[in-house]
Amino acid sequence: GIDESKPVVVYTVFPGWGEDGRIVWELRMAGIQDAKMLDGGWTAWTASGNEISQEVPAITPVSCTLSPYDESMNADVNWIKVNKDKIKIVDSRSAKEYGGSTDFGEARGGHLPGAINIPFENTFNEDGTVKSTAELKELFTNAELTKEDEIVTYCTKGIRSAHMALLMRMAGFEKARNYDGSFYEWAGDSSLPLE
């Protein structure tokens, strides 16, 4: 039932991995531009006393023509290699992962050369809502990012980093891209350097 005629709102339960951001990132890459994340997700929705239901809605399939993927939102290994001297790389994993922990079966530990660590969790308030645009701008500028920078975000498998890339774009860092293959792919190729 998804097409370009109506907004699409995606939500999850806080805390999570940013799955809502990953889905919105995929929809926008495919041309569904009016896709949004519900700020605070299910937790905020229910805490505010909004209506809930246990009924499964009837879904009517629709015809939908997707656009070719918007590659300005994505980076792959080859794009990173070609552009390595003119991009800033943001590791959205935890400080522990950035420092070398391999808690999720990664082939090697560490981080991409020159990567700046901005943990995904740092973009949220305690109640699971996203920090204000001003707070996000401050978080990103304190990490020495500018709105003119070409930025590539990554995490373990492109979920937290998709969410981070969307938040960066929302805060005015419009050249942010998600590295979809992320650390699983990079660490799994022994020819690629790590720090």
N, C-alpha and C positions, 0 to 999 in steps of 0.2 A: 503493500500500500504506500510505499514511499516514492514520491516524485518531486518535481520542482514546484508544485502548486501550493504546498503547505509547509510551515516550519517543522523541523524535526527536533525534538528535545530528548536528550540522552541523559540518563542518570545512573548512579551507582550508589553503593553504601560506603560511607566514610568510616574508617580509613580504608584505602584501597591502593591500587596500583595506577590509577588514572585511566582505567578502561574506558570511561566515558569520553575522555579526551582522545583516546586512540580511535574510537568509532567516529567521532566528529571529524577528526583529521582525515580519515578515510573517505567519509562522505564529501567533505569539501574538496578533496583531491579529485573525486569523481564528478564534481560539478554541482553537488547539492550544497549551495552556499548558505542557505538559511538553516543550517544545522547548529545547534547550541547545546551547551552543557548546563544542567540545572545546578546552580550554585549551591553547594552544600549537600546536593544529592538527596537521596531518600531520607537521610537523617534529618536534614533541615526541613524537608517537606512535612514529615510527620511531627517534628518538634513544633512547627508553626500551627498545628491543628488543621492542616488541609485535608480535604476529602481523600479517602483511599477506597479501593475496591479489591475484591478477590475474584471478580468476574473476568473471564477471558474474553476480550473483545472479538467480535467477528471481523476478520481481516479480508478485505477485498483486493485482490491483485490489481495492479494498474500497469499501464504501459509507461515505461520510463526509458528515455534515451540518455545514457550517461555520456558526459564529455570525456575526451581523452584525459588521462591523468594530468593534473596540474603539477608538473615536475618542479616548479618553483618552491613547492612545499616539502620536497624530498631530496635526500642526498644518499648516494651509494658509495661503495669503496672507491670506485674509479673517479667519481666526482671529487671526493675528498682528496685523493692523491693529486689530481690535476690542480686543485685549488688550495692546497695545504698552506701555501705562503701568504694567502690573502683572506683566510677565514679564521674565525675564532670558534673553538670547539668547547661545548659545555657538556660536562658529565653530570647528568641529573640523578645519578645513583647516590647512595649514602656515602658518608666520609669513609666508612669501613670498607665498602666495596671499592671506592676510589683508591684506597690505600693498599689494595691487593687481595682482599677477602674473596674467596670463590664459593660463596654459600649456595649458588644456584647451578652448579655443575659447569662453570666456565672452564675452558681448556687451559687458560692462564689467568693470572691475576695482574692487577695494575690498572692503568688508564691510557688512553690515546695520548701520544706526545703533545705536550702543551695544553692539554685540556684543563679547563677551569671547572672546579667542583661547585655546583649550586644544587644541593640536595632537593629533590622533588618536594619533600615534606616542608621545606622552608617557604613554599608559596601559599601555605594554608594558615588560617587562624585555628585556634584550638577547637572550635566548634565544627570544623570541616569546610567552612566557607573559604573562598579564595580571598587572599589579601586584596586590599584596594589597589586600584591602578597606580596611585602615587607610591604605595608601599612596594609594589612590584617593580616600578621604575627605579626606585631607590636600591632594591635588592640587586637588580641587573647592573645599574651604573656603578654600584660599590664593587662589583666584580669586574670593573673596567670594560664593560660593554657599552657601545654607543648605538644609536638608532641607525647609523650608517653602516655598521658592521654586517658582513655576511656571517651568519651564525649557524652552526650545526649542533643540534642537541642529540645526545644518545643516552641510553641506559643499558639494561641487560638485553632486552629484546624489542625496543622501540615503542613501549607502551607509556611509561612515565615520561619519556622524552617527547612523544607526540603531544601529550598534555602540556608539557613545558613549552614546546614550540608555539602552541596556540596561545598560551598566556603571554608569551613574549610578543607575539603579533598584536594581541589585545592591548598591550602596554606601549605599542608604538615601535617595537623592534621588528619591522615588517619583513626583514630579510632572513628571519629564522626558518630553518629547515629541520626536519626530523631525519636522522639516519636510521632507517627502518631496520636494517640488519643488526645494528647496534653491537654491543660488546660480545655477544655470542659469536657473531660472524667474524668480527675483527680478531678476537682472541683465538678463534679456531683456525686462523690462517697463520702459521708460524713464520711466514715471510713478512708479516706486518709488524712494525715496531710497537713496543709498549714501554711505558715508564712505570 
